[in-house]
Amino acid sequence: MPLPSRYKKGFEIRVGDDVAGGIVKKSDVKHVVLEEYREYEYPTSVIVDTPRGTTKSSLRRKAKKQLEHKKKVIYTRYGNPYECDFGKVSVSMTEEGDFKVSATGRCRRSFDLPKRG
């Protein structure tokens, strides 16, 4: 399974990355085993510090364009390829006034792609 840190790197949602025109302040990714060595879910929340005047609707539009159902191949530390989909994006406002981008991604082991390393 791709570790949550590789998932963050693959989808560019690490602290300091640009998401929907804002900078990632916090990124939390969990993993849930659906079928060991085959399929996993990644409940994800990303806190984005956005420029003043950014509206929820404009951030939602940009986040959906950048991330929603985005597909990536992410390799495990052992070189096994997983085809990943970021999932459906939702956007909410935090109490601090930042935006929270949430999704549940999914990764499936690919036996059609070559193993690395």
Secondary structure, DSSP 4 states (H G I P E B T S, - for coil): ---HHHHHHHHT-STT-EETTEEEEEEEE--EEEETTTEEEEEEEEEEE--TT--HHHHHHHHHHHHTT-EEEEE-TT--EEEEE----EEEE-TTS-EEEEEEEEEEE-SSSPPP-
